[in-house]
Amino acid sequence: MIKQFSENFRKGFWTALYEYLIVTLPVAIYVMLEAIHKKSWIVFITTPEWSIATIFLAFISISRYRSSLEKSGGRIFEPIFGLISILSLILIVGSTINAYLSLEEETISAIVIRIVLFIVSSMKFLVLITGSKLLQQSK
């Protein structure tokens, strides 16, 4: 039988989606303006500026989640939090290297890696921010 999401989860998810847009929209607007200026919509996908959005998402999600855990009085299970932190570090370093290499020469593999990093960072952001909102609501 299909079980529906709880009201708290839906509120947390919508809040996370709102915050996601706050983080990514400035980058998207800049990239869109650049694409319009260059008269090429392929720039919207290929530009290394998306690496900056990936870095923002990776850093903000882990920071907000840690803060919510501490404020809720919940116990932080350090090994799991350490793994999440390592994932964030990999996303940040990978995106930084990707952006730097893309400034030299843009390749298909660099674009694919950038897209994968952005998707992983986006999913991590939505999960952690939704989780932090659920923690705040349960407090």
N, CA, C and O atoms as a MOPAC input file, in Angstrom:
PM7 MOZYME 1SCF
protein

 N      0.84100 1    -1.18000 1     0.00000 1
 C      0.00000 1     0.00000 1     0.00000 1
 C      0.88900 1     1.24800 1     0.00000 1
 O      1.91100 1     1.28200 1     0.68500 1
 N      0.51300 1     2.23800 1    -0.74200 1
 C      1.27700 1     3.47300 1    -0.85600 1
 C      0.98500 1     4.36300 1     0.34300 1
 O     -0.16800 1     4.64000 1     0.67500 1
 N      2.07300 1     4.80600 1     0.98500 1
 C      1.93900 1     5.68000 1     2.14400 1
 C      2.31500 1     7.10100 1     1.73500 1
 O      3.32700 1     7.30500 1     1.06400 1
 N      1.52100 1     8.07000 1     2.12800 1
 C      1.79300 1     9.46200 1     1.77500 1
 C      2.80300 1    10.06100 1     2.73200 1
 O      2.95300 1     9.62100 1     3.87100 1
 N      3.49400 1    11.08200 1     2.23500 1
 C      4.46100 1    11.79100 1     3.07200 1
 C      3.71900 1    12.57400 1     4.15200 1
 O      2.59500 1    13.03400 1     3.95200 1
 N      4.37400 1    12.71100 1     5.29100 1
 C      3.75800 1    13.44900 1     6.39600 1
 C      3.73400 1    14.94600 1     6.07100 1
 O      4.46100 1    15.42600 1     5.20200 1
 N      2.88900 1    15.65400 1     6.78600 1
 C      2.77200 1    17.10200 1     6.59700 1
 C      4.09500 1    17.79800 1     6.91300 1
 O      4.49300 1    18.72600 1     6.20900 1
 N      4.78100 1    17.34900 1     7.97700 1
 C      6.07600 1    17.93400 1     8.33300 1
 C      7.10800 1    17.72300 1     7.24100 1
 O      7.89100 1    18.62400 1     6.94300 1
 N      7.11500 1    16.52700 1     6.63700 1
 C      8.05200 1    16.25900 1     5.55800 1
 C      7.78200 1    17.16700 1     4.36500 1
 O      8.70700 1    17.72900 1     3.77900 1
 N      6.51800 1    17.30300 1     4.01500 1
 C      6.18200 1    18.16500 1     2.86200 1
 C      6.59400 1    19.60400 1     3.11600 1
 O      7.13400 1    20.25900 1     2.22500 1
 N      6.34700 1    20.10300 1     4.32000 1
 C      6.76700 1    21.47400 1     4.65600 1
 C      8.28000 1    21.60500 1     4.58000 1
 O      8.80100 1    22.57800 1     4.03600 1
 N      8.98200 1    20.61900 1     5.13000 1
 C     10.43800 1    20.63500 1     5.08800 1
 C     10.97500 1    20.58100 1     3.67600 1
 O     11.93800 1    21.27300 1     3.34600 1
 N     10.35400 1    19.75700 1     2.83500 1
 C     10.81000 1    19.63800 1     1.45400 1
 C     10.56600 1    20.92900 1     0.67500 1
 O     11.42800 1    21.35800 1    -0.09200 1
 N      9.40200 1    21.55300 1     0.86200 1
 C      9.11900 1    22.80100 1     0.15700 1
 C     10.04500 1    23.91900 1     0.61500 1
 O     10.45500 1    24.76100 1    -0.18300 1
 N     10.37200 1    23.92300 1     1.89900 1
 C     11.33400 1    24.90400 1     2.41000 1
 C     12.70600 1    24.65900 1     1.80000 1
 O     13.39700 1    25.60200 1     1.41500 1
 N     13.09800 1    23.39100 1     1.71100 1
 C     14.39100 1    23.04800 1     1.10200 1
 C     14.42500 1    23.44700 1    -0.37000 1
 O     15.44200 1    23.93900 1    -0.85800 1
 N     13.32400 1    23.23800 1    -1.07200 1
 C     13.26100 1    23.62200 1    -2.48300 1
 C     13.35200 1    25.14300 1    -2.63900 1
 O     13.99700 1    25.63800 1    -3.56300 1
 N     12.70900 1    25.87500 1    -1.73900 1
 C     12.77000 1    27.33100 1    -1.74400 1
 C     14.21500 1    27.80300 1    -1.51700 1
 O     14.70700 1    28.68000 1    -2.22700 1
 N     14.87900 1    27.21800 1    -0.53200 1
 C     16.26500 1    27.59200 1    -0.26000 1
 C     17.19100 1    27.18300 1    -1.40200 1
 O     18.16800 1    27.87500 1    -1.68700 1
 N     16.88900 1    26.07200 1    -2.05000 1
 C     17.65100 1    25.63000 1    -3.21600 1
 C     17.59000 1    26.68600 1    -4.31500 1
 O     18.60200 1    27.01600 1    -4.93400 1
 N     16.40000 1    27.20500 1    -4.54400 1
 C     16.24400 1    28.25200 1    -5.55900 1
 C     16.97400 1    29.53900 1    -5.16800 1
 O     17.52600 1    30.22600 1    -6.02800 1
 N     16.97500 1    29.86600 1    -3.87900 1
 C     17.69500 1    31.05100 1    -3.42000 1
 C     19.18700 1    30.92300 1    -3.72500 1
 O     19.83400 1    31.91000 1    -4.07300 1
 N     19.72900 1    29.72400 1    -3.59800 1
 C     21.15100 1    29.50400 1    -3.83500 1
 C     21.46200 1    29.43800 1    -5.33100 1
 O     22.44500 1    30.02500 1    -5.78300 1
 N     20.64300 1    28.73500 1    -6.09400 1
 C     20.97600 1    28.48800 1    -7.50100 1
 C     20.47500 1    29.56000 1    -8.47100 1
 O     21.04700 1    29.73100 1    -9.54800 1
 N     19.43100 1    30.27200 1    -8.10800 1
 C     18.86300 1    31.24900 1    -9.03500 1
 C     19.82500 1    32.36900 1    -9.44100 1
 O     19.84400 1    32.73300 1   -10.61700 1
 N     20.62500 1    32.93400 1    -8.52700 1
 C     21.57200 1    33.96100 1    -8.98000 1
 C     22.55000 1    33.44600 1   -10.04000 1
 O     22.86900 1    34.15300 1   -10.99500 1
 N     23.01800 1    32.21600 1    -9.86400 1
 C     23.91800 1    31.62800 1   -10.86500 1
 C     23.15900 1    31.40400 1   -12.16600 1
 O     23.67800 1    31.69100 1   -13.24500 1
 N     21.93800 1    30.89600 1   -12.07400 1
 C     21.14100 1    30.64700 1   -13.27500 1
 C     20.84300 1    31.94300 1   -14.03500 1
 O     20.87800 1    31.96500 1   -15.26500 1
 N     20.55400 1    33.00900 1   -13.30800 1
 C     20.29500 1    34.29700 1   -13.96500 1
 C     21.54400 1    34.79700 1   -14.67800 1
 O     21.47100 1    35.26100 1   -15.81500 1
 N     22.69200 1    34.70200 1   -14.01000 1
 C     23.94700 1    35.13400 1   -14.64600 1
 C     24.24300 1    34.30400 1   -15.89300 1
 O     24.61400 1    34.84900 1   -16.93200 1
 N     24.07800 1    32.98500 1   -15.78800 1
 C     24.35100 1    32.10600 1   -16.92500 1
 C     23.37700 1    32.40100 1   -18.06200 1
 O     23.76500 1    32.38400 1   -19.23000 1
 N     22.11700 1    32.66900 1   -17.73000 1
 C     21.14200 1    33.00200 1   -18.75500 1
 C     21.51400 1    34.31100 1   -19.46100 1
 O     21.41200 1    34.40800 1   -20.68400 1
 N     21.94400 1    35.31400 1   -18.69200 1
 C     22.37300 1    36.57900 1   -19.30400 1
 C     23.58200 1    36.38000 1   -20.20300 1
 O     23.67900 1    36.98800 1   -21.26900 1
 N     24.49900 1    35.53100 1   -19.77100 1
 C     25.66800 1    35.23600 1   -20.59500 1
 C     25.26000 1    34.52000 1   -21.88600 1
 O     25.79500 1    34.81800 1   -22.95400 1
 N     24.32300 1    33.58700 1   -21.79300 1
 C     23.84100 1    32.87000 1   -22.97300 1
 C     23.13600 1    33.81100 1   -23.94200 1
 O     23.30200 1    33.69900 1   -25.15600 1
 N     22.34800 1    34.74000 1   -23.40100 1
 C     21.66400 1    35.71800 1   -24.25700 1
 C     22.68100 1    36.61600 1   -24.93500 1
 O     22.56100 1    36.91000 1   -26.12400 1
 N     23.67800 1    37.05100 1   -24.18600 1
 C     24.70900 1    37.93300 1   -24.73900 1
 C     25.49100 1    37.23700 1   -25.86200 1
 O     25.80000 1    37.84900 1   -26.88400 1
 N     25.80100 1    35.96800 1   -25.66200 1
 C     26.56400 1    35.21700 1   -26.66700 1
 C     25.66700 1    34.64100 1   -27.76300 1
 O     26.15400 1    34.07400 1   -28.74100 1
 N     24.34100 1    34.79200 1   -27.58800 1
 C     23.34800 1    34.28200 1   -28.53600 1
 C     23.52700 1    32.78100 1   -28.78300 1
 O     23.43000 1    32.29700 1   -29.91100 1
 N     23.79000 1    32.06700 1   -27.69000 1
 C     23.98600 1    30.62600 1   -27.77000 1
 C     23.46700 1    29.98900 1   -26.48400 1
 O     24.03700 1    30.19100 1   -25.41200 1
 N     22.38600 1    29.22300 1   -26.59400 1
 C     21.80100 1    28.60800 1   -25.40700 1
 C     22.60800 1    27.42000 1   -24.91500 1
 O     22.38700 1    26.94600 1   -23.80100 1
 N     23.54400 1    26.92900 1   -25.72700 1
 C     24.40700 1    25.83400 1   -25.27900 1
 C     25.30100 1    26.30000 1   -24.13400 1
 O     25.76000 1    25.48700 1   -23.33200 1
 N     25.54900 1    27.61200 1   -24.05700 1
 C     26.34600 1    28.18400 1   -22.97100 1
 C     25.67200 1    27.89800 1   -21.62800 1
 O     26.35100 1    27.73300 1   -20.61500 1
 N     24.34700 1    27.84000 1   -21.61800 1
 C     23.59900 1    27.58800 1   -20.38600 1
 C     24.01500 1    26.26000 1   -19.75100 1
 O     24.01400 1    26.13100 1   -18.52700 1
 N     24.36600 1    25.28800 1   -20.56600 1
 C     24.75100 1    23.97100 1   -20.06800 1
 C     26.26000 1    23.85100 1   -19.88300 1
 O     26.72000 1    23.19600 1   -18.94800 1
 N     27.02100 1    24.47100 1   -20.75600 1
 C     28.46300 1    24.23800 1   -20.78900 1
 C     29.30300 1    25.16900 1   -19.92300 1
 O     30.49900 1    24.92800 1   -19.75700 1
 N     28.72600 1    26.20300 1   -19.37800 1
 C     29.51700 1    27.18000 1   -18.63200 1
 C     30.02300 1    26.62700 1   -17.29700 1
 O     29.29600 1    25.90700 1   -16.61300 1
 N     31.26100 1    26.95700 1   -16.92100 1
 C     31.79900 1    26.46900 1   -15.64200 1
 C     31.21200 1    27.16200 1   -14.41200 1
 O     31.53100 1    26.77900 1   -13.28700 1
 N     30.36300 1    28.17300 1   -14.60400 1
 C     29.74600 1    28.83900 1   -13.45300 1
 C     28.88700 1    27.88800 1   -12.62400 1
 O     28.65900 1    28.13600 1   -11.44000 1
 N     28.40900 1    26.80400 1   -13.22900 1
 C     27.61100 1    25.84000 1   -12.47500 1
 C     28.44600 1    25.16200 1   -11.39100 1
 O     27.90300 1    24.65000 1   -10.41300 1
 N     29.75600 1    25.16000 1   -11.56600 1
 C     30.62300 1    24.62500 1   -10.51100 1
 C     30.52800 1    25.48300 1    -9.25100 1
 O     30.61700 1    24.96600 1    -8.13700 1
 N     30.35100 1    26.77700 1    -9.42300 1
 C     30.20600 1    27.67500 1    -8.27800 1
 C     28.91300 1    27.34200 1    -7.52700 1
 O     28.90700 1    27.29700 1    -6.29700 1
 N     27.83200 1    27.11200 1    -8.25300 1
 C     26.56700 1    26.73000 1    -7.61300 1
 C     26.72200 1    25.40300 1    -6.86900 1
 O     26.15900 1    25.22200 1    -5.78900 1
 N     27.48000 1    24.48800 1    -7.44500 1
 C     27.73300 1    23.20300 1    -6.79800 1
 C     28.46500 1    23.39600 1    -5.48000 1
 O     28.12600 1    22.76100 1    -4.48100 1
 N     29.46100 1    24.26400 1    -5.47200 1
 C     30.21800 1    24.55100 1    -4.25500 1
 C     29.32000 1    25.17900 1    -3.19500 1
 O     29.36700 1    24.78700 1    -2.03000 1
 N     28.50300 1    26.15100 1    -3.59400 1
 C     27.56400 1    26.77200 1    -2.65600 1
 C     26.64000 1    25.73100 1    -2.03400 1
 O     26.46000 1    25.70100 1    -0.81600 1
 N     26.05800 1    24.88100 1    -2.87000 1
 C     25.12000 1    23.86900 1    -2.38100 1
 C     25.79400 1    22.89000 1    -1.41900 1
 O     25.22500 1    22.54000 1    -0.38600 1
 N     27.00000 1    22.45400 1    -1.75900 1
 C     27.70800 1    21.48900 1    -0.91500 1
 C     28.04700 1    22.09200 1     0.43800 1
 O     27.88400 1    21.44100 1     1.47000 1
 N     28.51300 1    23.32400 1     0.43800 1
 C     28.91900 1    23.95500 1     1.69200 1
 C     27.71700 1    24.32500 1     2.55500 1
 O     27.70800 1    24.04000 1     3.75200 1
 N     26.72400 1    24.94200 1     1.97600 1
 C     25.56200 1    25.39900 1     2.74500 1
 C     24.80300 1    24.21900 1     3.35000 1
 O     24.36100 1    24.29200 1     4.49700 1
 N     24.64800 1    23.14100 1     2.59500 1
 C     23.87000 1    22.00400 1     3.10900 1
 C     24.51200 1    21.39100 1     4.34700 1
 O     23.81900 1    21.12000 1     5.32700 1
 N     25.81200 1    21.17000 1     4.32000 1
 C     26.46600 1    20.53600 1     5.46300 1
 C     26.49700 1    21.48400 1     6.65600 1
 O     26.34500 1    21.05400 1     7.79900 1
 N     26.69100 1    22.75900 1     6.39300 1
 C     26.72300 1    23.75000 1     7.46400 1
 C     25.36400 1    23.86900 1     8.14500 1
 O     25.27500 1    23.86600 1     9.37300 1
 N     24.32000 1    23.97300 1     7.35300 1
 C     22.96600 1    24.10600 1     7.91400 1
 C     22.53600 1    22.85700 1     8.66400 1
 O     21.87900 1    22.94900 1     9.70100 1
 N     22.90300 1    21.68800 1     8.14700 1
 C     22.52100 1    20.44400 1     8.80000 1
 C     23.21500 1    20.31100 1    10.15600 1
 O     22.58900 1    19.92700 1    11.14400 1
 N     24.49600 1    20.62500 1    10.19800 1
 C     25.24900 1    20.56600 1    11.46100 1
 C     24.64900 1    21.53400 1    12.47900 1
 O     24.47500 1    21.19500 1    13.64900 1
 N     24.33900 1    22.73600 1    12.01700 1
 C     23.75200 1    23.74500 1    12.89900 1
 C     22.40500 1    23.27300 1    13.45100 1
 O     22.12500 1    23.45300 1    14.63600 1
 N     21.58100 1    22.67700 1    12.60800 1
 C     20.27400 1    22.18200 1    13.05100 1
 C     20.41500 1    21.04500 1    14.05100 1
 O     19.65300 1    20.95700 1    15.01400 1
 N     21.39200 1    20.17600 1    13.82000 1
 C     21.62800 1    19.08500 1    14.76600 1
 C     22.02000 1    19.61900 1    16.14000 1
 O     21.52900 1    19.14600 1    17.16400 1
 N     22.89900 1    20.59700 1    16.14800 1
 C     23.35100 1    21.17000 1    17.41400 1
 C     22.23100 1    21.90800 1    18.12700 1
 O     22.10000 1    21.79900 1    19.34600 1
 N     21.41900 1    22.66100 1    17.38500 1
 C     20.31900 1    23.40800 1    18.00000 1
 C     19.22000 1    22.50300 1    18.52400 1
 O     18.57700 1    22.82300 1    19.52300 1
 N     18.99700 1    21.37200 1    17.85600 1
 C     17.92700 1    20.47700 1    18.27900 1
 C     18.30800 1    19.68200 1    19.52300 1
 O     17.45500 1    19.05900 1    20.15500 1
 N     19.58500 1    19.70600 1    19.86900 1
 C     20.03300 1    18.94600 1    21.02500 1
 C     20.22800 1    17.47600 1    20.71500 1
 O     20.51900 1    16.67500 1    21.60300 1
 N     20.06700 1    17.12800 1    19.44400 1
 C     20.25900 1    15.74100 1    19.03700 1
 C     21.72800 1    15.35000 1    19.06500 1
 O     22.61900 1    16.19200 1    18.94800 1
 N     21.95200 1    14.07400 1    19.22100 1
 C     23.30900 1    13.55700 1    19.25400 1
 C     23.83500 1    13.45400 1    17.83000 1
 O     23.15400 1    12.93600 1    16.94500 1
 N     25.03300 1    13.94300 1    17.61600 1
 C     25.65700 1    13.87000 1    16.30200 1
 C     26.47100 1    12.58200 1    16.24300 1
 O     27.40900 1    12.39600 1    17.01800 1
 N     26.11000 1    11.70400 1    15.32900 1
 C     26.85700 1    10.46600 1    15.14000 1
 C     28.00700 1    10.78100 1    14.19000 1
 O     27.84300 1    10.82200 1    12.97100 1
 N     29.17300 1    11.00100 1    14.78700 1
 C     30.32600 1    11.53100 1    14.06000 1
 C     30.75700 1    10.71300 1    12.83700 1
 O     31.11000 1    11.31700 1    11.82400 1
 N     30.74800 1     9.36800 1    12.87200 1
 C     31.17100 1     8.64600 1    11.66400 1
 C     30.28400 1     8.93600 1    10.44600 1
 O     30.78600 1     9.11500 1     9.33600 1
 N     28.97400 1     8.98000 1    10.66000 1
 C     28.06900 1     9.27900 1     9.54800 1
 C     28.23900 1    10.72700 1     9.11300 1
 O     28.29300 1    11.02000 1     7.91900 1
 N     28.32300 1    11.62500 1    10.07500 1
 C     28.52000 1    13.02900 1     9.73800 1
 C     29.86400 1    13.23500 1     9.03500 1
 O     29.98300 1    14.07700 1     8.14400 1
 N     30.86700 1    12.46400 1     9.43900 1
 C     32.16700 1    12.52400 1     8.77600 1
 C     32.08000 1    12.09300 1     7.31800 1
 O     32.71900 1    12.69600 1     6.45500 1
 N     31.29200 1    11.05000 1     7.03400 1
 C     31.11000 1    10.60500 1     5.64800 1
 C     30.39600 1    11.66900 1     4.81100 1
 O     30.75100 1    11.91000 1     3.65700 1
 N     29.39500 1    12.29300 1     5.40800 1
 C     28.68800 1    13.37000 1     4.70300 1
 C     29.65200 1    14.53300 1     4.44800 1
 O     29.61500 1    15.14800 1     3.38300 1
 N     30.50100 1    14.83000 1     5.41300 1
 C     31.48100 1    15.91100 1     5.25800 1
 C     32.50500 1    15.57800 1     4.17700 1
 O     32.90100 1    16.45100 1     3.40500 1
 N     32.93100 1    14.32200 1     4.12000 1
 C     33.87300 1    13.90400 1     3.07100 1
 C     33.22200 1    14.03200 1     1.69900 1
 O     33.86600 1    14.46800 1     0.74500 1
 N     31.94700 1    13.65500 1     1.59400 1
 C     31.23200 1    13.81900 1     0.32800 1
 C     31.19000 1    15.29100 1    -0.06500 1
 O     31.39900 1    15.62900 1    -1.23000 1
 N     30.92400 1    16.16000 1     0.89400 1
 C     30.90800 1    17.60200 1     0.61400 1
 C     32.27500 1    18.08300 1     0.14600 1
 O     32.37400 1    18.86700 1    -0.79800 1
 N     33.30900 1    17.61800 1     0.79700 1
 C     34.66900 1    18.00500 1     0.41800 1
 C     35.01300 1    17.53000 1    -0.98700 1
 O     35.62500 1    18.26400 1    -1.76400 1
 N     34.61800 1    16.30600 1    -1.31100 1
 C     34.85700 1    15.78600 1    -2.66800 1
 C     34.11500 1    16.62800 1    -3.69500 1
 O     34.65900 1    16.94200 1    -4.75300 1
 N     32.87100 1    16.99500 1    -3.38900 1
 C     32.09500 1    17.82500 1    -4.31300 1
 C     32.74900 1    19.19100 1    -4.49900 1
 O     32.83300 1    19.69300 1    -5.62000 1
 N     33.21000 1    19.78900 1    -3.41200 1
 C     33.81700 1    21.12600 1    -3.48200 1
 C     35.13800 1    21.08300 1    -4.24700 1
 O     35.36800 1    21.90600 1    -5.13300 1
 N     35.99800 1    20.13700 1    -3.91500 1
 C     37.29600 1    20.03400 1    -4.59700 1
 C     37.10500 1    19.64500 1    -6.06500 1
 O     37.74700 1    20.20600 1    -6.95200 1
 N     36.21800 1    18.68200 1    -6.30900 1
 C     35.95100 1    18.27400 1    -7.69100 1
 C     35.40500 1    19.41200 1    -8.53800 1
 O     35.80400 1    19.57400 1    -9.69100 1
 N     34.51100 1    20.19000 1    -7.98700 1
 C     33.93600 1    21.32700 1    -8.71800 1
 C     34.97100 1    22.42100 1    -8.95400 1
 O     34.98100 1    23.05500 1   -10.00900 1
 N     35.83400 1    22.63900 1    -7.97600 1
 C     36.88300 1    23.64800 1    -8.13600 1
 C     37.85000 1    23.24500 1    -9.23400 1
 O     38.20300 1    24.06000 1   -10.08500 1
 N     38.27800 1    22.00000 1    -9.21800 1
 C     39.18600 1    21.51300 1   -10.26200 1
 C     38.50100 1    21.55300 1   -11.61800 1
 O     39.10400 1    21.95300 1   -12.61400 1
 N     37.24000 1    21.13700 1   -11.65500 1
 C     36.48600 1    21.15400 1   -12.91100 1
 C     36.38200 1    22.56000 1   -13.48000 1
 O     36.57300 1    22.75900 1   -14.67900 1
 N     36.08200 1    23.53700 1   -12.63100 1
 C     35.97300 1    24.91800 1   -13.10800 1
 C     37.31100 1    25.42500 1   -13.62900 1
 O     37.37000 1    26.07800 1   -14.67100 1
 N     38.37700 1    25.12600 1   -12.90800 1
 C     39.70800 1    25.57900 1   -13.32900 1
 C     40.10000 1    24.96200 1   -14.67100 1
 O     40.56700 1    25.66400 1   -15.56700 1
 N     39.91000 1    23.65100 1   -14.80700 1
 C     40.26900 1    22.99100 1   -16.05900 1
 C     39.38300 1    23.44400 1   -17.21600 1
 O     39.83400 1    23.50900 1   -18.36000 1
 N     38.13400 1    23.75400 1   -16.92100 1
 C     37.21400 1    24.20100 1   -17.97000 1
 C     37.57200 1    25.58200 1   -18.49000 1
 O     37.23400 1    25.92100 1   -19.62400 1
 N     38.25200 1    26.38500 1   -17.67900 1
 C     38.69800 1    27.69800 1   -18.15600 1
 C     39.79600 1    27.55200 1   -19.20300 1
 O     39.92700 1    28.38600 1   -20.09900 1
 N     40.59200 1    26.47600 1   -19.08200 1
 C     41.65200 1    26.21200 1   -20.05600 1
 C     41.07900 1    25.65100 1   -21.34900 1
 O     41.31700 1    26.17900 1   -22.43400 1
 N     40.31700 1    24.56700 1   -21.21100 1
 C     39.72300 1    23.91700 1   -22.38100 1
 C     38.46300 1    23.18200 1   -21.96900 1
 O     38.48300 1    22.36300 1   -21.04900 1
 N     37.36500 1    23.47700 1   -22.65200 1
 C     36.07900 1    22.85600 1   -22.35200 1
 C     35.96000 1    21.55100 1   -23.13000 1
 O     36.02300 1    21.54600 1   -24.36000 1
 N     35.78700 1    20.44100 1   -22.40800 1
 C     35.62700 1    19.14100 1   -23.05700 1
 C     34.28100 1    18.54400 1   -22.66300 1
 O     33.65800 1    18.96500 1   -21.68800 1
 N     33.85500 1    17.56900 1   -23.42800 1
 C     32.59400 1    16.88400 1   -23.13700 1
 C     32.67200 1    16.19800 1   -21.77500 1
 O     31.70900 1    16.23600 1   -21.00800 1
 N     33.79500 1    15.57900 1   -21.47000 1
 C     33.92100 1    14.89600 1   -20.18100 1
 C     33.83800 1    15.89000 1   -19.01900 1
 O     33.25000 1    15.57700 1   -17.98400 1
 N     34.41400 1    17.07300 1   -19.17900 1
 C     34.33500 1    18.09600 1   -18.13000 1
 C     32.88600 1    18.53600 1   -17.91700 1
 O     32.45500 1    18.74200 1   -16.78200 1
 N     32.15400 1    18.67500 1   -18.99500 1
 C     30.74200 1    19.06800 1   -18.89400 1
 C     29.93600 1    17.97700 1   -18.20200 1
 O     29.11100 1    18.27700 1   -17.34000 1
 N     30.16000 1    16.72300 1   -18.56200 1
 C     29.43100 1    15.60600 1   -17.95900 1
 C     29.75500 1    15.51300 1   -16.46700 1
 O     28.85700 1    15.33600 1   -15.64400 1
 N     31.03200 1    15.63200 1   -16.12300 1
 C     31.43300 1    15.59000 1   -14.71500 1
 C     30.79900 1    16.74100 1   -13.94700 1
 O     30.33900 1    16.55100 1   -12.82100 1
 N     30.76700 1    17.93900 1   -14.54200 1
 C     30.15700 1    19.10500 1   -13.89100 1
 C     28.68200 1    18.86800 1   -13.63400 1
 O     28.17600 1    19.21500 1   -12.56600 1
 N     27.98600 1    18.28400 1   -14.59200 1
 C     26.55800 1    18.00400 1   -14.44200 1
 C     26.32900 1    16.97000 1   -13.34200 1
 O     25.42000 1    17.12200 1   -12.52600 1
 N     27.15000 1    15.91900 1   -13.31800 1
 C     27.01800 1    14.88400 1   -12.29000 1
 C     27.27800 1    15.47700 1   -10.90400 1
 O     26.52400 1    15.20900 1    -9.96800 1
 N     28.33200 1    16.27500 1   -10.76500 1
 C     28.63500 1    16.91100 1    -9.47900 1
 C     27.48100 1    17.81400 1    -9.03300 1
 O     27.11900 1    17.82700 1    -7.85700 1
 N     26.90800 1    18.56300 1    -9.97200 1
 C     25.80400 1    19.45500 1    -9.64000 1
 C     24.56900 1    18.66500 1    -9.19200 1
 O     23.89600 1    19.05500 1    -8.23800 1
 N     24.27600 1    17.57300 1    -9.87000 1
 C     23.10900 1    16.75700 1    -9.51200 1
 C     23.29600 1    16.13100 1    -8.13200 1
 O     22.37700 1    16.14500 1    -7.31200 1
 N     24.48900 1    15.57900 1    -7.87200 1
 C     24.75900 1    14.96800 1    -6.56400 1
 C     24.66500 1    16.01800 1    -5.46300 1
 O     24.07600 1    15.76900 1    -4.41100 1
 N     25.24500 1    17.19100 1    -5.70500 1
 C     25.20700 1    18.26500 1    -4.71700 1
 C     23.77300 1    18.74200 1    -4.48900 1
 O     23.39200 1    19.04400 1    -3.35800 1
 N     22.98800 1    18.81100 1    -5.54300 1
 C     21.58400 1    19.22300 1    -5.42500 1
 C     20.78300 1    18.22200 1    -4.59900 1
 O     19.99600 1    18.61000 1    -3.73500 1
 N     20.98700 1    16.93500 1    -4.86600 1
 C     20.26600 1    15.91400 1    -4.11000 1
 C     20.67500 1    15.94300 1    -2.64400 1
 O     19.82600 1    15.83500 1    -1.75900 1
 N     21.95900 1    16.08800 1    -2.38300 1
 C     22.45000 1    16.15800 1    -1.01000 1
 C     21.87500 1    17.38100 1    -0.30900 1
 O     21.48500 1    17.30100 1     0.85600 1
 N     21.82000 1    18.50300 1    -1.00400 1
 C     21.25300 1    19.72200 1    -0.43400 1
 C     19.80000 1    19.50100 1    -0.04100 1
 O     19.40700 1    19.81200 1     1.08400 1
 N     19.00500 1    18.97100 1    -0.95100 1
 C     17.57800 1    18.77700 1    -0.66300 1
 C     17.36900 1    17.80700 1     0.49000 1
 O     16.49500 1    18.03200 1     1.32700 1
 N     18.14500 1    16.74400 1     0.55300 1
 C     17.99900 1    15.76500 1     1.63900 1
 C     18.39600 1    16.38200 1     2.97800 1
 O     17.66100 1    16.25900 1     3.95800 1
 N     19.55500 1    17.04700 1     3.02600 1
 C     20.03100 1    17.58700 1     4.29500 1
 C     19.18900 1    18.76700 1     4.78100 1
 O     18.93300 1    18.88600 1     5.97900 1
 N     18.76200 1    19.62700 1     3.88200 1
 C     17.94400 1    20.76900 1     4.30400 1
 C     16.55500 1    20.29800 1     4.73700 1
 O     16.00200 1    20.81300 1     5.70900 1
 N     15.99100 1    19.32700 1     4.02600 1
 C     14.71600 1    18.75700 1     4.45900 1
 C     14.88200 1    18.11600 1     5.83900 1
 O     14.03200 1    18.28500 1     6.71400 1
 N     15.97800 1    17.38200 1     6.02700 1
 C     16.26100 1    16.77600 1     7.32900 1
 C     16.42400 1    17.80000 1     8.42600 1
 O     15.95200 1    17.60000 1     9.54500 1
 N     17.09700 1    18.90800 1     8.11000 1
 C     17.28200 1    19.94400 1     9.13600 1
 C     15.94900 1    20.59700 1     9.49500 1
 O     15.72600 1    20.94800 1    10.65300 1
 N     15.07200 1    20.76200 1     8.52500 1
 C     13.75200 1    21.31500 1     8.82200 1
 C     12.92200 1    20.35100 1     9.66500 1
 O     12.18200 1    20.77800 1    10.55200 1
 N     13.04400 1    19.06100 1     9.39200 1
 C     12.33500 1    18.07700 1    10.20300 1
 C     12.85500 1    18.07500 1    11.63700 1
 O     12.08700 1    17.92400 1    12.58700 1
 N     14.17100 1    18.24600 1    11.78200 1
 C     14.74900 1    18.34600 1    13.13200 1
 C     14.20100 1    19.55400 1    13.88200 1
 O     13.86200 1    19.45900 1    15.06200 1
 N     14.11600 1    20.68700 1    13.19400 1
 C     13.61600 1    21.90500 1    13.81900 1
 C     12.15500 1    21.75700 1    14.21500 1
 O     11.74500 1    22.24500 1    15.26800 1
 N     11.36900 1    21.09000 1    13.38500 1
 C      9.94800 1    20.92100 1    13.67500 1
 C      9.70900 1    19.93700 1    14.80800 1
 O      8.73800 1    20.06900 1    15.55300 1
 N     10.59700 1    18.94100 1    14.94500 1
 C     10.41700 1    17.95000 1    16.00800 1
 C     10.88900 1    18.45400 1    17.36300 1
 O     10.60100 1    17.84200 1    18.39100 1
 N     11.61700 1    19.57200 1    17.36800 1
 C     12.17800 1    20.12700 1    18.60500 1
 C     11.12600 1    20.65900 1    19.52600 1
 O     11.44600 1    21.15700 1    20.60500 1

